[in-house]
């Protein structure tokens, strides 16, 4: 009996030691905003409590196990939620779900559902706003990220000094619309960061969507300035056309969603840290779109998007913000109620943990 108790105590000690090598971090964001929108319903304005003005509310788990010799096992699970109602924000409960290996000498290999390389280059290198990569409730730039995530992905990241490279491949696996490959390259040294990326996604019909982006950012004292370009090119008759061209904003409909030939966007922005607590930012996006159909062959649809943000940090984790935005469309792009113009504003509070 004593021998059995001793064996169990040794086993428990060894198990505790093994677990001690792992780090499990619970993290999240809770963001709720009050939004006013003009021309929302049959031309009338709309007032809403929205589940995230600057950031989508989320709950996630990061896991790291130090295996020695500069080698680590890593994993991530991240769930997005509607903070105003407590409901699920998307059909995929886990917006990220991946596991991988990270080496100090050989980079990082991850497998599972992850952000794609278009999203990676944008948020890491020339994000629209320094303190928050984009405005969750008003993000025209994300409309060219080709879904922002891919399923069944294998992604390799390597970083040496100021240079970072990434490659992604997704098999597609039968009836999945996420067969993809692409890569990015970025340089970040001192106040300067610039880079570019390419991604191709193929549907089950063999039709392809190709995305390209390039840009840079400059940070000097309280100033942050960024400039970027992006394009999406669509094969005619593809199944991904409607998914990737449903709008540059979540509530924008395109009258020719399955007939888009090419979409381009140029964006420029600046932010200024007025005080240690108060950050001011402004951004402008200009998009153009061409079509396959004979009726729209000579039509170049256009979109003008502008936003201003004032963000006040109460602490490192809690901030309040005021956002103002304006949208103007031309050509074959409209809002759901057929409006061409729309204004909006958000007052909100966000907490990170």
C-alpha positions as CSV (number, residue, x, y, z in Angstrom):
1,X,0.0,0.0,0.0
2,X,2.8,2.4,0.9
3,X,4.5,1.6,-2.4
4,X,1.4,2.3,-4.4
5,X,0.9,5.6,-2.6
6,X,4.5,6.5,-3.3
7,X,4.1,5.7,-7.0
8,X,1.0,7.8,-7.2
9,X,2.7,10.7,-5.5
10,X,5.6,10.5,-7.9
11,X,3.2,10.3,-10.9
12,X,1.3,13.4,-9.7
13,X,4.5,15.3,-9.2
14,X,5.7,14.5,-12.7
15,X,2.3,15.4,-14.2
16,X,2.4,18.8,-12.4
17,X,5.9,19.4,-13.7
18,X,4.8,18.7,-17.2
19,X,1.9,21.0,-17.0
20,X,4.1,23.7,-15.5
21,X,5.9,23.9,-18.8
22,X,2.6,25.1,-20.5
23,X,1.2,28.6,-20.4
24,X,-2.6,28.9,-21.0
25,X,-3.8,32.5,-21.5
26,X,-7.4,33.6,-21.6
27,X,-7.9,36.9,-23.4
28,X,-10.8,38.9,-24.9
29,X,-12.4,42.1,-25.9
30,X,-15.8,43.5,-24.9
31,X,-16.8,46.4,-27.1
32,X,-20.3,48.0,-27.2
33,X,-21.2,51.1,-29.2
34,X,-24.2,53.4,-29.8
35,X,-24.4,53.9,-33.6
36,X,-26.5,56.4,-35.6
37,X,-26.8,55.9,-39.3
38,X,-28.5,58.0,-41.9
39,X,-30.4,56.6,-45.0
40,X,-30.6,53.3,-43.2
41,X,-34.2,52.2,-43.7
42,X,-36.1,53.6,-46.7
43,X,-34.2,56.8,-46.2
44,X,-34.8,57.2,-42.5
45,X,-32.1,57.3,-39.9
46,X,-31.4,54.4,-37.5
47,X,-30.2,54.2,-33.9
48,X,-28.6,51.0,-32.6
49,X,-26.7,49.4,-29.8
50,X,-24.0,47.5,-31.8
51,X,-21.7,44.7,-30.6
52,X,-18.4,46.4,-31.4
53,X,-17.7,49.8,-32.8
54,X,-13.9,49.7,-33.0
55,X,-13.4,45.9,-32.3
56,X,-15.5,42.8,-32.5
57,X,-16.1,41.4,-29.1
58,X,-14.3,38.1,-28.6
59,X,-13.1,35.4,-26.2
60,X,-9.9,33.4,-26.9
61,X,-7.4,31.0,-25.5
62,X,-3.7,31.1,-26.3
63,X,-1.6,28.0,-25.4
64,X,2.2,27.9,-25.4
65,X,4.4,25.0,-24.3
66,X,8.1,25.5,-24.0
67,X,9.7,22.2,-25.1
68,X,13.3,23.5,-24.7
69,X,16.0,24.2,-27.3
70,X,14.1,27.2,-28.6
71,X,11.2,25.0,-29.6
72,X,7.6,25.8,-28.6
73,X,4.2,24.2,-29.2
74,X,1.5,26.8,-29.8
75,X,-2.3,26.8,-30.2
76,X,-5.2,29.3,-30.4
77,X,-9.0,29.1,-30.2
78,X,-11.0,32.3,-30.6
79,X,-14.7,32.8,-30.5
80,X,-16.5,36.0,-31.7
81,X,-19.7,37.1,-30.0
82,X,-22.3,39.8,-30.1
83,X,-21.8,41.7,-26.9
84,X,-25.2,43.5,-27.2
85,X,-27.2,40.2,-27.2
86,X,-24.8,37.5,-26.0
87,X,-25.3,35.6,-29.2
88,X,-22.8,34.0,-31.6
89,X,-21.4,36.5,-34.1
90,X,-20.9,34.0,-37.0
91,X,-21.8,30.5,-38.2
92,X,-18.3,29.3,-37.4
93,X,-18.2,29.3,-33.6
94,X,-14.4,29.3,-33.5
95,X,-13.2,32.1,-35.8
96,X,-9.7,30.9,-35.3
97,X,-8.7,27.3,-34.4
98,X,-5.1,26.3,-35.0
99,X,-2.1,24.5,-33.6
100,X,1.5,24.7,-34.5
101,X,5.2,24.6,-33.7
102,X,7.5,27.6,-33.3
103,X,11.3,27.5,-33.5
104,X,13.6,30.3,-32.5
105,X,15.8,29.4,-35.6
106,X,13.4,28.1,-38.2
107,X,10.2,30.1,-37.8
108,X,6.6,29.1,-37.1
109,X,4.4,26.4,-38.7
110,X,0.6,26.5,-37.9
111,X,-2.3,24.3,-39.1
112,X,-6.0,25.0,-39.0
113,X,-8.4,27.9,-39.5
114,X,-6.4,31.1,-39.5
115,X,-6.1,34.7,-40.8
116,X,-5.0,34.8,-44.4
117,X,-1.8,36.6,-45.5
118,X,-3.8,39.6,-46.9
119,X,-5.2,40.3,-43.5
120,X,-1.8,39.6,-41.9
121,X,0.2,42.1,-44.1
122,X,-2.5,44.8,-43.6
123,X,-2.8,44.6,-39.9
124,X,0.9,44.1,-39.2
125,X,2.3,46.7,-41.6
126,X,0.0,49.4,-42.7
127,X,-3.2,49.3,-40.6
128,X,-5.6,52.2,-41.0
129,X,-5.3,53.2,-37.4
130,X,-2.3,52.7,-35.2
131,X,-4.1,51.9,-31.9
132,X,-6.8,49.7,-33.6
133,X,-6.1,48.2,-37.1
134,X,-9.5,49.0,-38.4
135,X,-13.0,50.1,-37.4
136,X,-15.1,47.0,-36.8
137,X,-18.4,48.8,-37.7
138,X,-16.9,50.6,-40.7
139,X,-14.1,48.7,-42.5
140,X,-14.1,49.1,-46.3
141,X,-10.5,47.9,-46.5
142,X,-11.4,44.4,-45.2
143,X,-13.7,44.0,-48.2
144,X,-10.6,43.3,-50.3
145,X,-9.1,40.7,-47.9
146,X,-10.9,37.8,-49.6
147,X,-12.7,36.6,-46.4
148,X,-9.8,37.5,-44.0
149,X,-9.6,33.8,-43.0
150,X,-9.2,30.4,-44.7
151,X,-10.1,26.9,-43.5
152,X,-7.8,23.9,-43.6
153,X,-4.8,26.2,-43.8
154,X,-1.1,25.4,-43.4
155,X,0.9,28.6,-42.8
156,X,4.6,29.1,-42.4
157,X,6.1,32.3,-41.0
158,X,9.8,33.1,-41.0
159,X,11.3,36.3,-39.5
160,X,15.0,37.4,-39.6
161,X,15.8,40.9,-38.3
162,X,13.5,43.4,-40.0
163,X,12.3,41.0,-42.7
164,X,9.3,38.7,-42.4
165,X,8.0,36.2,-44.9
166,X,4.8,34.1,-44.8
167,X,3.4,31.4,-47.1
168,X,-0.1,29.8,-46.9
169,X,-1.7,26.8,-48.5
170,X,-5.2,25.5,-48.1
171,X,-6.2,22.2,-49.7
172,X,-9.9,22.9,-50.2
173,X,-10.9,19.4,-49.3
174,X,-13.7,18.4,-51.6
175,X,-16.6,20.8,-51.6
176,X,-14.8,23.6,-49.7
177,X,-14.5,27.0,-51.4
178,X,-11.2,27.7,-49.6
179,X,-8.5,26.1,-51.8
180,X,-5.7,28.7,-51.7
181,X,-2.1,29.6,-51.8
182,X,-0.2,32.9,-51.3
183,X,2.6,34.7,-49.6
184,X,3.7,37.9,-48.2
185,X,7.0,39.8,-47.6
186,X,7.4,42.8,-45.3
187,X,10.2,45.0,-43.9
188,X,10.0,46.8,-40.6
189,X,12.9,48.8,-39.3
190,X,12.7,51.8,-37.0
191,X,9.9,54.2,-38.1
192,X,9.4,52.6,-41.5
193,X,7.3,49.5,-42.4
194,X,6.3,48.4,-45.9
195,X,5.4,45.2,-47.7
196,X,3.1,43.3,-50.1
197,X,1.2,40.1,-50.4
198,X,-0.5,37.9,-53.0
199,X,-3.4,35.4,-52.5
200,X,-5.3,33.1,-54.8
201,X,-8.5,31.3,-53.8
202,X,-10.2,28.7,-56.0
203,X,-13.8,27.5,-55.8
204,X,-15.2,24.0,-56.6
205,X,-15.8,25.0,-60.2
206,X,-12.1,25.8,-60.7
207,X,-12.8,29.6,-60.8
208,X,-10.2,31.8,-59.1
209,X,-10.1,35.0,-57.2
210,X,-6.7,36.7,-57.0
211,X,-5.8,39.4,-54.5
212,X,-2.8,41.7,-54.4
213,X,-1.9,44.4,-51.9
214,X,1.1,46.6,-51.1
215,X,1.7,49.6,-48.9
216,X,3.7,51.1,-46.0
217,X,3.6,53.2,-42.9
218,X,5.7,55.8,-41.2
219,X,5.8,56.5,-37.5
220,X,7.5,59.5,-36.0
221,X,6.9,60.8,-32.5
222,X,3.1,61.3,-32.2
223,X,2.5,60.9,-35.9
224,X,1.5,57.7,-37.8
225,X,0.9,57.9,-41.6
226,X,0.0,55.0,-43.9
227,X,-0.7,54.4,-47.6
228,X,-1.8,51.2,-49.3
229,X,-3.2,49.7,-52.5
230,X,-5.2,46.5,-53.0
231,X,-6.9,44.7,-55.9
232,X,-9.1,41.7,-56.4
233,X,-9.5,40.0,-59.8
234,X,-12.4,37.6,-60.4
235,X,-12.9,34.8,-62.9
236,X,-16.3,35.1,-64.6
237,X,-19.0,32.9,-63.2
238,X,-17.2,31.9,-60.0
239,X,-19.0,30.9,-56.8
240,X,-16.8,33.2,-54.7
241,X,-18.0,36.3,-56.5
242,X,-21.0,36.9,-54.3
243,X,-19.1,36.0,-51.1
244,X,-16.2,38.4,-51.8
245,X,-18.1,41.2,-53.5
246,X,-21.2,41.4,-51.3
247,X,-19.9,44.8,-50.2
248,X,-17.0,46.8,-48.9
249,X,-19.1,47.3,-45.8
250,X,-21.2,44.5,-44.2
251,X,-24.5,46.2,-45.0
252,X,-23.7,47.2,-48.6
253,X,-25.2,45.3,-51.5
254,X,-23.7,45.2,-55.0
255,X,-26.3,45.0,-57.8
256,X,-23.9,42.9,-59.8
257,X,-22.3,40.8,-57.1
258,X,-21.6,37.8,-59.4
259,X,-20.5,40.0,-62.3
260,X,-17.5,41.9,-60.9
261,X,-14.4,41.7,-63.0
262,X,-11.9,43.7,-60.9
263,X,-11.9,45.8,-57.8
264,X,-9.2,48.3,-56.7
265,X,-8.7,50.3,-53.6
266,X,-6.3,53.1,-52.6
267,X,-6.3,54.2,-49.0
268,X,-4.4,56.9,-47.0
269,X,-4.6,57.8,-43.4
270,X,-2.9,59.6,-40.5
271,X,-3.1,59.5,-36.7
272,X,-1.8,61.9,-34.1
273,X,-1.2,61.2,-30.4
274,X,-2.5,64.5,-29.0
275,X,-1.9,63.5,-25.3
276,X,-0.9,60.3,-23.6
277,X,-4.6,59.4,-23.4
278,X,-6.1,61.0,-26.5
279,X,-5.4,59.7,-30.1
280,X,-6.9,61.3,-33.2
281,X,-7.1,59.5,-36.5
282,X,-8.6,60.0,-40.0
283,X,-8.7,57.7,-43.1
284,X,-9.9,57.9,-46.7
285,X,-10.6,54.9,-49.0
286,X,-11.3,55.2,-52.7
287,X,-12.5,52.1,-54.6
288,X,-13.3,51.4,-58.2
289,X,-15.0,48.4,-59.8
290,X,-15.4,47.0,-63.3
291,X,-17.9,44.4,-64.6
292,X,-18.2,41.6,-67.1
293,X,-21.8,42.1,-68.3
294,X,-22.4,44.0,-71.6
295,X,-24.8,46.4,-69.8
296,X,-22.1,47.4,-67.3
297,X,-19.0,46.9,-69.5
298,X,-18.4,50.6,-69.8
299,X,-19.4,51.4,-66.2
300,X,-16.7,52.0,-63.5
301,X,-18.4,51.9,-60.2
302,X,-16.8,54.0,-57.5
303,X,-16.9,54.2,-53.7
304,X,-15.6,57.0,-51.5
305,X,-15.3,56.3,-47.8
306,X,-14.0,58.5,-45.0
307,X,-13.8,58.1,-41.2
308,X,-12.6,60.1,-38.2
309,X,-11.9,58.6,-34.8
310,X,-11.1,60.1,-31.4
311,X,-10.0,57.5,-28.9
312,X,-9.5,58.3,-25.2
313,X,-7.6,55.7,-23.0
314,X,-8.8,55.6,-19.4
315,X,-6.1,52.9,-18.8
316,X,-4.1,50.4,-20.7
317,X,-7.1,48.1,-21.0
318,X,-10.1,50.5,-21.2
319,X,-10.9,53.2,-23.7
320,X,-13.8,55.2,-25.0
321,X,-14.1,56.4,-28.6
322,X,-16.1,58.7,-30.9
323,X,-16.3,57.8,-34.7
324,X,-17.7,59.7,-37.6
325,X,-18.0,58.2,-41.1
326,X,-19.4,59.0,-44.6
327,X,-20.0,56.9,-47.7
328,X,-20.7,57.9,-51.3
329,X,-21.3,55.4,-54.1
330,X,-21.4,55.8,-57.9
331,X,-22.3,53.3,-60.7
332,X,-23.6,49.8,-60.0
333,X,-23.1,49.8,-56.2
334,X,-25.8,50.7,-53.7
335,X,-26.9,50.2,-50.1
336,X,-29.7,47.7,-49.5
337,X,-32.3,50.5,-49.6
338,X,-30.8,51.7,-52.9
339,X,-29.3,54.8,-51.3
340,X,-26.0,56.1,-52.7
341,X,-24.9,58.1,-49.7
342,X,-24.9,57.4,-46.0
343,X,-23.4,59.0,-42.8
344,X,-22.8,57.5,-39.5
345,X,-21.4,58.0,-36.0
346,X,-20.5,55.8,-33.0
347,X,-19.9,56.5,-29.4
348,X,-18.6,53.4,-27.5
349,X,-16.5,51.9,-24.8
350,X,-14.1,49.0,-25.1
351,X,-12.3,46.8,-22.5
352,X,-9.4,44.4,-23.3
353,X,-8.4,41.6,-20.9
